[in-house]
């Protein structure tokens, strides 16, 4: 009996130690509601009568006023022509050949980041990328939606930029509203989502000791970043500032410093910088992060990266921790040359006050079909 007790206690001890190790290793990622029935209600214009518990606190708070930049003021002619303007915000059939992962980068900023990027009110989606994984051959496509893309909000029926759809209201949660907006203009149903804010983005980059950025010209934006011509490994803050830069300048001639080390070089605005430029940079960094995963030879070596995810990401409640880690580990084997990267096809539309938004110039179905991402 004493021997039995001895080995019984030993077995329990091993189990307890193993459980502690597992709990310490597997991150406790924050999760949010992501209910397909709620998304369906939003798509159909049904306002939910019961507020999801996970958003109660935010709904009870006094909402912050939106910035003027979120307002979409059309001319009288544009209002009359709105059906024609948004004619491609429709689809004839669903696109259901893929497992669809929605990556959302929120523009919410910490005090430190606000020092270089400025402070804003509210919380919108600065990065909107769909990862389409073909169910048959596992080929991956990255499809980005410009934050300035004009849509009609399913819940409020107001015209707005798609980044403003990432909000909590009586219809559903942030990701649910954004997923409904994406479905309504594409026929693509989001399977799972993950979101991060600016501070979380920095932590992810820094957890892999920075990423390599290659540029063909020396460029900067104020004091927020400066990248030299060629390739360099940069930290999270520099990477973030480069991605979101709207006022990038390029060096004219050689770099010049005065006797005190001050920059007296000539710089000029980089031509063609737009929301689409930012998307190219976002996709570039996503690919660099996937590339970094190849440096991990075991799951244990992913530990620092997983810890960064714990502090940085919010995932939907249907995406288990094990599944999230499994997806990351699988990405190590991706041939980056085979990853297709696209941005939804858009044209510019000038608003009444002179600012611009983007509108789809073709349906997303036709666009994906023409690029051989979906079959006819």
C-alpha positions in Angstrom: 0.0 0.0 0.0 2.8 2.4 0.8 4.5 1.5 -2.5 1.2 2.2 -4.3 0.9 5.6 -2.6 4.5 6.4 -3.4 4.1 5.9 -7.1 0.6 7.4 -7.1 2.0 10.6 -5.6 4.9 10.5 -8.0 2.5 10.2 -11.0 0.3 13.1 -9.6 3.5 15.2 -9.2 4.6 14.6 -12.8 1.1 15.4 -14.1 1.0 18.6 -12.0 4.5 19.7 -13.2 3.5 19.0 -16.8 0.3 21.0 -16.4 2.2 24.0 -15.0 4.7 23.9 -17.8 1.9 23.7 -20.4 0.0 26.6 -18.8 3.1 28.7 -18.7 4.1 27.9 -22.3 0.7 28.3 -24.0 -0.2 32.0 -24.1 -3.4 33.2 -22.7 -4.5 35.3 -25.7 -7.4 37.6 -25.3 -10.5 36.6 -27.2 -13.6 38.3 -28.5 -17.0 37.2 -29.7 -17.2 36.3 -33.4 -20.6 34.8 -34.0 -21.5 34.0 -37.6 -25.2 34.4 -36.7 -24.6 37.9 -35.5 -22.6 38.6 -38.7 -25.6 37.3 -40.8 -27.9 39.6 -38.9 -25.7 42.6 -39.6 -25.5 41.6 -43.3 -29.3 41.5 -43.5 -29.6 44.8 -41.7 -31.1 43.3 -38.5 -30.2 45.2 -35.3 -29.6 42.8 -32.4 -31.8 43.4 -29.4 -29.4 41.8 -27.0 -26.0 43.4 -26.6 -23.1 40.9 -26.6 -21.7 40.7 -23.1 -18.1 41.2 -24.2 -19.0 44.7 -25.5 -21.2 45.9 -22.6 -18.5 48.0 -21.0 -17.6 49.9 -24.2 -21.3 50.5 -25.0 -21.9 52.0 -21.5 -19.1 54.4 -21.9 -19.6 57.9 -23.4 -18.5 57.5 -27.0 -15.7 59.6 -28.2 -16.5 62.0 -31.0 -15.3 60.9 -34.4 -12.8 63.1 -36.3 -13.9 65.1 -39.2 -11.8 62.9 -41.5 -14.4 60.1 -41.0 -17.2 62.1 -42.5 -18.1 61.4 -46.1 -19.7 64.4 -47.7 -20.8 63.7 -51.3 -21.7 66.3 -53.9 -25.4 66.5 -54.9 -24.5 64.7 -58.2 -22.6 62.0 -56.3 -25.6 61.4 -54.1 -27.8 61.0 -57.1 -25.2 58.7 -58.7 -24.4 56.7 -55.6 -25.8 53.4 -56.9 -23.6 53.7 -60.0 -20.6 54.8 -57.9 -21.0 51.7 -55.6 -22.1 49.3 -58.4 -19.1 47.0 -57.8 -19.9 46.8 -54.0 -21.9 43.7 -54.8 -21.4 40.0 -55.7 -23.4 37.5 -57.7 -22.2 34.4 -55.8 -20.2 33.6 -52.7 -16.5 32.9 -52.8 -16.3 29.8 -50.5 -13.2 27.9 -51.8 -11.0 29.2 -48.9 -10.4 29.2 -45.2 -10.4 33.0 -44.6 -8.4 34.7 -41.9 -8.9 38.4 -41.3 -5.9 40.4 -39.9 -6.9 43.7 -38.4 -4.4 46.4 -37.4 -6.1 49.0 -35.2 -4.9 52.6 -35.2 -5.3 52.8 -31.4 -2.1 54.3 -30.1 -0.1 54.3 -26.8 1.3 57.5 -25.4 4.8 56.7 -26.7 3.6 56.0 -30.3 1.4 59.2 -30.2 4.6 61.2 -29.7 5.7 60.3 -33.2 2.4 59.6 -35.0 0.1 62.0 -33.1 -2.9 61.3 -31.0 -6.3 60.4 -32.4 -9.8 59.7 -31.0 -11.8 56.6 -31.6 -10.5 53.2 -32.9 -10.5 52.3 -36.6 -8.9 49.6 -38.7 -5.7 50.9 -40.2 -4.8 47.4 -41.6 -7.3 45.1 -43.2 -5.8 42.0 -44.8 -7.6 38.8 -45.7 -5.5 35.6 -45.8 -7.2 33.3 -48.2 -6.0 29.7 -47.8 -7.2 27.5 -50.7 -9.0 24.4 -49.2 -7.8 22.1 -52.1 -4.1 23.0 -52.6 -3.4 25.2 -49.5 -2.1 28.0 -51.7 -2.2 31.4 -49.9 -3.4 34.8 -51.2 -3.1 38.0 -49.3 -5.9 40.4 -50.2 -5.8 43.9 -48.7 -8.7 46.4 -48.4 -7.7 50.1 -48.4 -8.9 51.8 -45.3 -10.4 54.6 -47.4 -12.6 52.3 -49.4 -16.2 53.7 -49.6 -18.9 51.4 -48.4 -22.5 51.5 -47.1 -22.6 50.5 -43.5 -24.9 47.5 -43.0 -25.9 48.6 -39.5 -26.3 52.4 -39.8 -26.9 52.5 -43.6 -24.6 55.5 -43.7 -21.8 55.9 -46.3 -18.4 55.7 -44.7 -14.8 54.4 -45.2 -14.5 50.7 -44.5 -12.0 51.3 -41.6 -14.9 53.0 -39.7 -16.9 49.7 -39.9 -14.5 48.4 -37.2 -16.7 49.6 -34.3 -18.9 48.1 -31.6 -22.6 49.0 -31.7 -26.1 47.5 -31.2 -25.5 45.3 -34.3 -22.4 43.5 -33.1 -18.7 43.7 -32.1 -15.9 45.4 -34.0 -14.7 42.4 -36.0 -18.2 41.2 -36.6 -19.2 44.5 -38.2 -16.0 44.6 -40.3 -16.5 41.0 -41.4 -20.1 41.8 -42.4 -18.9 44.8 -44.4 -16.3 42.6 -46.2 -18.8 39.9 -47.0 -21.3 42.4 -48.4 -18.9 43.8 -51.0 -17.1 40.5 -51.8 -19.1 37.4 -50.9 -16.1 36.3 -48.8 -17.0 35.0 -45.4 -14.3 35.4 -42.7 -13.5 32.2 -40.9 -11.4 33.6 -38.1 -9.8 36.9 -37.2 -6.9 38.3 -35.2 -6.4 42.0 -34.3 -3.5 44.1 -33.0 -2.9 47.7 -32.2 0.1 49.9 -33.0 1.9 49.0 -29.7 1.2 45.3 -30.2 2.7 45.6 -33.7 5.9 47.0 -32.3 6.2 44.1 -29.8 5.8 41.5 -32.5 8.5 43.1 -34.6 10.9 43.5 -31.6 10.2 39.8 -30.5 12.0 38.6 -33.6 14.8 41.3 -33.2 13.4 43.4 -36.0 12.7 42.9 -39.7 14.7 43.6 -42.8 13.4 46.5 -44.9 15.0 47.2 -48.4 14.3 50.5 -50.2 15.7 51.8 -53.5 16.1 55.4 -52.2 17.1 56.9 -48.8 13.9 58.1 -47.2 12.4 59.6 -44.0 9.5 61.3 -42.4 10.5 64.0 -40.0 12.2 62.5 -37.0 10.0 59.4 -36.9 12.2 57.3 -39.2 15.0 57.3 -41.7 15.9 54.4 -43.9 19.0 54.2 -46.0 19.1 53.1 -49.6 19.6 49.3 -49.6 18.7 46.8 -46.9 18.7 47.3 -43.1 17.2 45.5 -40.1 15.0 47.9 -38.1 13.0 47.8 -34.9 9.2 47.8 -34.3 8.8 51.6 -34.0 10.7 52.4 -37.1 8.9 49.7 -39.1 5.5 51.0 -37.9 6.4 54.6 -38.7 7.5 53.5 -42.2 4.3 51.5 -42.8 1.9 54.3 -41.9 3.9 57.2 -43.3 1.8 59.5 -45.6 4.5 62.2 -45.8 7.6 60.3 -46.9 10.5 62.3 -48.2 13.4 61.0 -50.3 17.0 62.2 -50.3 18.2 64.4 -53.2 21.9 63.8 -53.9 24.2 62.9 -51.1 23.6 62.9 -47.3 25.2 66.1 -45.8 25.8 66.9 -42.2 27.1 70.2 -40.7 29.9 70.4 -38.1 27.4 69.8 -35.3 26.1 66.6 -37.0 22.8 68.2 -38.1 21.3 67.0 -41.4 21.5 69.7 -44.0 20.7 67.5 -46.9 18.1 68.3 -49.5 14.9 66.2 -49.2 11.8 66.2 -51.4 8.3 64.6 -51.0 8.1 61.1 -52.4 5.7 61.0 -55.3 2.8 58.7 -55.4 2.5 58.0 -51.6 -1.1 57.0 -50.9 -3.2 54.5 -49.0 -2.1 52.0 -51.6 1.5 52.7 -50.8 0.8 51.9 -47.2 -0.8 48.6 -48.2 2.3 47.6 -50.2 4.4 48.2 -47.1 2.0 46.3 -44.9 2.1 43.2 -47.2 5.9 43.5 -47.4 6.2 43.4 -43.6 3.8 40.5 -43.3 5.9 38.6 -45.7 9.1 39.5 -43.7 7.5 38.2 -40.5 6.5 34.9 -42.2 10.1 34.7 -43.4 11.3 35.2 -39.8 9.4 32.1 -38.8 11.8 30.0 -40.8 14.5 30.8 -38.3 12.7 28.8 -35.6 13.8 25.2 -35.7 11.5 24.0 -32.9 8.2 25.0 -31.2 10.3 26.0 -28.1 12.2 28.6 -30.1 8.9 30.3 -30.9 8.5 31.1 -27.2 9.5 34.7 -27.3 7.3 35.2 -30.4 4.4 33.5 -28.7 4.8 35.7 -25.6 4.6 38.8 -27.9 1.4 37.4 -29.3 0.0 37.0 -25.9 0.5 40.7 -25.2 -0.3 41.9 -28.6 -3.1 40.0 -30.3 -6.8 39.6 -29.8 -8.3 36.5 -31.5 -11.8 35.3 -32.0 -13.2 32.8 -29.5 -13.5 30.1 -32.2 -9.8 30.2 -33.0 -8.2 28.0 -30.3 -4.7 28.7 -28.9 -3.5 25.4 -30.3 -4.9 26.2 -33.7 -3.3 29.6 -33.7 0.1 28.1 -32.8 -0.4 25.4 -35.4 -1.0 27.9 -38.1 2.1 29.9 -37.2 4.2 26.7 -37.2 2.8 25.7 -40.6 3.7 29.1 -42.1 7.4 28.2 -41.6 7.1 25.9 -44.7 5.5 28.5 -47.0 7.4 29.2 -50.2 7.1 33.0 -50.1 7.5 33.1 -53.9 4.1 31.3 -54.2 2.2 33.7 -52.0 0.0 36.0 -54.1 -0.4 39.5 -52.9 -3.2 41.8 -54.1 -5.1 44.9 -53.2 -8.8 45.3 -54.2 -9.1 47.2 -57.5 -10.0 50.9 -56.8 -10.4 54.3 -58.3 -10.3 57.7 -56.5 -13.4 59.7 -55.8 -13.1 63.3 -54.8 -15.5 64.4 -52.1 -17.3 67.8 -51.8 -14.6 69.2 -49.6 -11.8 68.1 -51.9 -10.7 65.1 -49.9 -10.6 61.7 -51.6 -12.0 58.2 -50.9 -11.6 55.0 -52.9 -14.3 53.1 -54.7 -14.2 49.6 -56.3 -13.6 49.8 -60.0 -14.4 46.1 -60.5 -16.1 43.4 -58.4 -13.8 41.4 -56.1 -15.1 38.2 -57.7 -14.1 39.3 -61.2 -10.8 40.6 -59.9 -9.9 37.3 -58.2 -11.1 35.3 -61.2 -9.0 37.4 -63.6 -5.9 36.8 -61.4 -6.6 33.0 -61.4 -7.2 33.0 -57.6 -10.7 31.5 -58.1 -11.9 29.2 -60.9 -14.8 30.2 -63.2 
